[in-house]
Amino acid sequence: MENAIELHDIVMKFHMANQKIDSFKEFIIKMAKRQINFADFTALDHVSFNVAKGEVLGLVGLNGSGKSTTLKIISGILKPTSGKVITNGTISPLIELGAGFAPDLTARENVLLNGAVLGFGKKEMLAKMDEIIEFSELDKFMDTQIKNFSSGMLARLGFSIATNVSPEILIVDEILGVGDFLFQQKCEERINRMMSGGTTVVVVSHTIEQIERLCDRVVWLDHGKIVMMGPTQVVCDAYKQTSRTFNPD
């Protein structure tokens, strides 16, 4: 089966200050005095896996395990320190809520702006506008500047845009956990429809039950390394067992 995504021996290192700095002013002063020491932090350590076209792959792991960094590398937001990423298809990333929005523009204007970023013209996005509004349930707020939106409203709008333009690859980071239960159900149903239409999905969620419902396969990351990779239930069962060990009831 043809792959939509291939990660080959990915290493991602960040050059970080190894002391706490409380303000930008303090940072500038300490930099000028050469009082800041830096150290490399390895977020991903020789990570390799493939995602087949039409597959739904879940990433699980504790905070700081490298899940979001992996999504950003697949999306092209971050360039790895070493290794190779191959993607085959148009990518729609839902990673940082509101990251692609212009806060001083209205929700309606941001739909057009995001469409342009994803390669769609104004005419195409206007044709999709009513469906985007209906799905997001934000019809009363479409002419409001989105700097006044809550994180949940941003999530609704972002998800509605990204999944309405029919990407070949959808990257989702925790967005399914935002909003009420009924909206989460709508999101899952839409992803299931996209799957049946051949869209490849890579999803991160702290809700393990959501991963179990949606995914064909799961990659478990810990401190930037792959602990386990395989069928969803096998990996999720092992991950839950470990989680119970660290967080006993």
MILUM-460294 format. One line per field, with one value per residue (C-alpha): residue number from 1; residue in three letters; z, x, y. Coordinates in Angstrom, 1 decimal, decimal comma. Each point is the difference from the previous one (the first is absolute). Layout:
N
n	c(NUM|...)
res	c(ALA|...)
Z	c(Z|...)
X	c(X|...)
Y	c(Y|...)
end
This chain:
249
n	c(1|2|3|4|5|6|7|8|9|10|11|12|13|14|15|16|17|18|19|20|21|22|23|24|25|26|27|28|29|30|31|32|33|34|35|36|37|38|39|40|41|42|43|44|45|46|47|48|49|50|51|52|53|54|55|56|57|58|59|60|61|62|63|64|65|66|67|68|69|70|71|72|73|74|75|76|77|78|79|80|81|82|83|84|85|86|87|88|89|90|91|92|93|94|95|96|97|98|99|100|101|102|103|104|105|106|107|108|109|110|111|112|113|114|115|116|117|118|119|120|121|122|123|124|125|126|127|128|129|130|131|132|133|134|135|136|137|138|139|140|141|142|143|144|145|146|147|148|149|150|151|152|153|154|155|156|157|158|159|160|161|162|163|164|165|166|167|168|169|170|171|172|173|174|175|176|177|178|179|180|181|182|183|184|185|186|187|188|189|190|191|192|193|194|195|196|197|198|199|200|201|202|203|204|205|206|207|208|209|210|211|212|213|214|215|216|217|218|219|220|221|222|223|224|225|226|227|228|229|230|231|232|233|234|235|236|237|238|239|240|241|242|243|244|245|246|247|248|249)
res	c(MET|GLU|ASN|ALA|ILE|GLU|LEU|HIS|ASP|ILE|VAL|MET|LYS|PHE|HIS|MET|ALA|ASN|GLN|LYS|ILE|ASP|SER|PHE|LYS|GLU|PHE|ILE|ILE|LYS|MET|ALA|LYS|ARG|GLN|ILE|ASN|PHE|ALA|ASP|PHE|THR|ALA|LEU|ASP|HIS|VAL|SER|PHE|ASN|VAL|ALA|LYS|GLY|GLU|VAL|LEU|GLY|LEU|VAL|GLY|LEU|ASN|GLY|SER|GLY|LYS|SER|THR|THR|LEU|LYS|ILE|ILE|SER|GLY|ILE|LEU|LYS|PRO|THR|SER|GLY|LYS|VAL|ILE|THR|ASN|GLY|THR|ILE|SER|PRO|LEU|ILE|GLU|LEU|GLY|ALA|GLY|PHE|ALA|PRO|ASP|LEU|THR|ALA|ARG|GLU|ASN|VAL|LEU|LEU|ASN|GLY|ALA|VAL|LEU|GLY|PHE|GLY|LYS|LYS|GLU|MET|LEU|ALA|LYS|MET|ASP|GLU|ILE|ILE|GLU|PHE|SER|GLU|LEU|ASP|LYS|PHE|MET|ASP|THR|GLN|ILE|LYS|ASN|PHE|SER|SER|GLY|MET|LEU|ALA|ARG|LEU|GLY|PHE|SER|ILE|ALA|THR|ASN|VAL|SER|PRO|GLU|ILE|LEU|ILE|VAL|ASP|GLU|ILE|LEU|GLY|VAL|GLY|ASP|PHE|LEU|PHE|GLN|GLN|LYS|CYS|GLU|GLU|ARG|ILE|ASN|ARG|MET|MET|SER|GLY|GLY|THR|THR|VAL|VAL|VAL|VAL|SER|HIS|THR|ILE|GLU|GLN|ILE|GLU|ARG|LEU|CYS|ASP|ARG|VAL|VAL|TRP|LEU|ASP|HIS|GLY|LYS|ILE|VAL|MET|MET|GLY|PRO|THR|GLN|VAL|VAL|CYS|ASP|ALA|TYR|LYS|GLN|THR|SER|ARG|THR|PHE|ASN|PRO|ASP)
Z	c(0,0|-0,9|2,9|0,6|2,6|0,7|2,8|-0,3|3,1|1,2|2,6|1,4|2,3|1,6|1,2|3,3|2,9|3,0|2,5|0,6|-1,5|1,1|-2,7|-3,4|1,5|2,4|-3,0|-1,9|3,0|0,7|-3,6|-0,2|3,1|-1,3|3,2|-1,7|-0,5|-2,7|-0,3|-2,6|0,7|-2,1|-0,7|-2,5|0,0|-3,2|-0,7|-3,1|-1,1|-3,1|-0,3|-2,9|-2,2|1,6|3,3|3,4|2,2|3,7|2,1|3,7|2,8|3,1|-0,2|-1,5|-1,8|-3,4|-1,4|-1,0|-1,3|-2,3|-1,4|-0,6|-1,9|-2,1|-0,7|-1,0|2,8|1,5|-1,9|1,7|1,1|-2,0|-1,8|-2,9|-0,3|-3,1|-0,4|-2,9|-0,2|1,1|3,8|2,2|3,5|3,1|2,5|1,9|0,5|-1,8|-1,2|-3,6|0,8|-0,2|3,3|-1,4|-2,8|0,3|0,0|-3,5|-1,2|1,7|-1,9|-3,3|1,4|1,2|-3,3|-1,9|2,2|-0,8|-3,7|-0,6|-1,8|1,3|-2,2|1,2|3,7|-0,5|-1,4|3,1|2,5|0,9|0,7|2,1|2,0|0,5|1,2|2,4|1,4|0,1|-2,3|2,5|0,3|-3,5|-0,3|3,4|0,2|1,1|2,6|2,0|-0,5|2,7|-0,6|-0,5|-2,7|-1,7|0,0|-1,5|-2,8|-0,7|-0,1|-2,3|-2,5|0,0|-0,5|-2,5|-2,6|-0,3|0,7|-0,9|3,3|3,2|3,1|3,2|3,4|3,0|-1,8|0,4|3,7|-0,3|0,2|1,3|-0,4|-2,9|-2,0|0,7|-1,4|-3,1|-0,4|0,3|-2,5|-2,5|0,4|-0,6|-3,2|-1,1|0,7|-2,2|-2,7|0,2|2,2|2,1|3,6|2,7|3,3|3,6|2,8|3,8|-0,1|-0,5|-0,8|-2,9|-1,4|0,4|-1,9|-2,9|-0,7|-2,0|1,5|2,9|0,7|3,7|0,6|3,2|0,4|-3,7|-0,7|-1,4|2,8|-2,0|-3,4|-1,3|0,0|2,0|2,8|0,6|0,4|2,0|2,4|0,7|0,3|2,4|2,2|0,3|0,7|2,9|1,3|0,2|1,0|2,3|1,1)
X	c(0,0|1,3|1,1|-1,4|2,7|3,4|2,3|3,6|2,3|-1,3|2,0|-1,3|2,2|-0,8|2,7|-1,5|1,1|0,7|-1,3|-3,2|-0,4|-3,0|-0,1|1,3|1,8|1,9|0,8|1,5|2,1|1,3|0,8|2,0|1,9|0,4|-1,6|-2,3|1,1|-1,7|-0,5|-1,5|-3,3|-0,8|-3,8|0,2|2,6|0,3|-3,7|-1,1|-3,5|-2,2|-3,7|-1,8|-2,4|-3,5|1,3|-0,8|3,1|-0,2|2,9|-0,1|2,4|0,3|0,6|3,5|0,2|0,4|-3,6|-0,6|3,6|-0,6|-3,2|1,8|2,8|-2,5|-1,9|3,2|-0,3|3,3|3,1|1,6|3,6|0,7|-1,9|-2,5|-3,7|-2,0|-3,6|-2,2|-3,1|-1,4|0,2|-2,4|1,4|-2,1|2,7|0,0|-3,4|-0,3|3,6|-1,1|-2,6|0,4|-1,5|-1,2|-2,0|-3,5|-0,6|-1,5|3,2|2,2|-1,9|1,2|3,5|0,4|-1,4|2,7|2,7|-1,2|0,0|-3,7|-1,3|-2,5|-2,8|0,6|-0,1|-3,1|-1,7|1,0|-0,8|-3,6|1,1|3,0|-2,3|-2,7|2,5|1,8|-3,3|1,4|-2,5|-0,7|3,7|1,3|0,3|1,8|3,8|1,4|2,2|-3,2|-0,5|0,6|2,4|-3,1|-1,4|3,4|0,1|-3,4|0,9|3,4|-1,3|-2,9|2,3|2,7|-2,4|-2,3|2,8|0,6|3,7|1,8|1,8|-1,6|2,2|-1,9|1,5|-2,5|-2,6|-2,6|0,1|-1,3|-3,7|-2,9|-0,7|-2,4|2,5|2,7|-2,3|-0,5|3,8|0,5|-2,8|1,6|3,4|-1,7|-1,5|3,3|1,6|-2,5|0,8|3,7|1,4|3,1|-0,3|2,7|-1,6|1,2|-2,4|0,4|-3,4|1,1|-3,6|-0,1|3,2|-1,5|-3,1|1,7|3,3|1,2|3,5|1,8|3,5|0,9|2,7|2,0|2,7|0,3|0,4|-2,5|-0,9|-2,5|-1,7|-2,8|-3,8|-2,0|-1,3|3,3|1,9|-2,8|-0,3|3,7|0,0|-2,9|1,7|3,1|-2,1|-1,7|3,4|1,1|-3,5|-1,6|-3,6)
Y	c(0,0|3,5|2,2|3,5|0,8|-1,4|1,0|-1,3|0,2|3,3|1,9|3,3|2,0|3,4|2,4|1,2|2,2|-2,2|2,6|1,8|3,5|2,0|2,7|0,9|2,9|-2,3|-2,3|2,9|1,2|-3,5|-0,6|3,3|-1,1|-3,5|-1,4|-2,5|-3,6|-2,1|-3,7|-2,3|-1,6|-3,1|0,0|-2,9|-2,6|-2,0|-0,4|-2,0|-1,1|0,1|0,8|-1,7|2,0|0,0|-1,2|1,7|-0,1|1,1|1,3|-0,6|0,9|2,2|3,7|0,7|-3,3|1,6|-0,4|3,6|0,4|-3,0|1,6|3,3|-1,8|-1,9|3,3|1,8|2,5|-1,3|-1,3|-2,9|0,2|-3,1|-2,7|0,1|0,7|-1,0|1,0|-0,9|2,2|3,4|0,5|1,8|0,4|0,6|0,5|3,3|1,5|3,3|-0,1|0,5|2,7|3,8|1,3|3,3|-1,6|-1,4|-3,7|0,3|1,8|-2,6|-2,8|1,6|0,6|-3,6|-1,3|2,1|-1,5|-3,5|0,8|0,8|3,1|2,5|-1,3|-3,6|1,0|2,1|-3,0|-2,0|2,8|-1,0|-3,6|1,2|2,3|-2,7|-2,6|2,4|1,3|3,5|1,7|2,8|0,8|-0,1|3,8|0,3|0,5|-3,3|1,6|-0,1|-3,8|-2,5|-2,9|-2,3|2,3|0,2|-3,8|-0,3|2,4|-1,5|-3,5|1,0|1,7|-2,7|-2,9|1,7|0,6|-3,8|-0,3|-3,2|0,1|1,3|0,7|0,4|1,0|-0,2|2,0|-2,7|0,5|3,6|0,8|-1,9|-3,7|0,4|2,1|-2,6|-2,6|2,1|0,3|-3,8|-0,7|2,4|-1,6|-3,4|1,3|1,4|-3,4|-1,7|2,5|-0,9|2,9|-0,9|1,2|0,3|0,9|0,7|-0,2|-0,4|-1,8|-3,6|-1,1|2,5|-1,6|-3,4|1,0|1,9|-1,6|-3,0|0,1|1,7|1,3|0,3|2,6|0,6|2,6|0,2|-3,7|-2,6|-2,4|-2,0|0,1|-2,2|-0,8|2,6|-2,3|-1,7|3,2|1,8|-2,9|0,0|3,8|0,0|-2,6|2,1|3,1|-1,8|-0,9|3,6|1,3|-2,6|0,7)
end
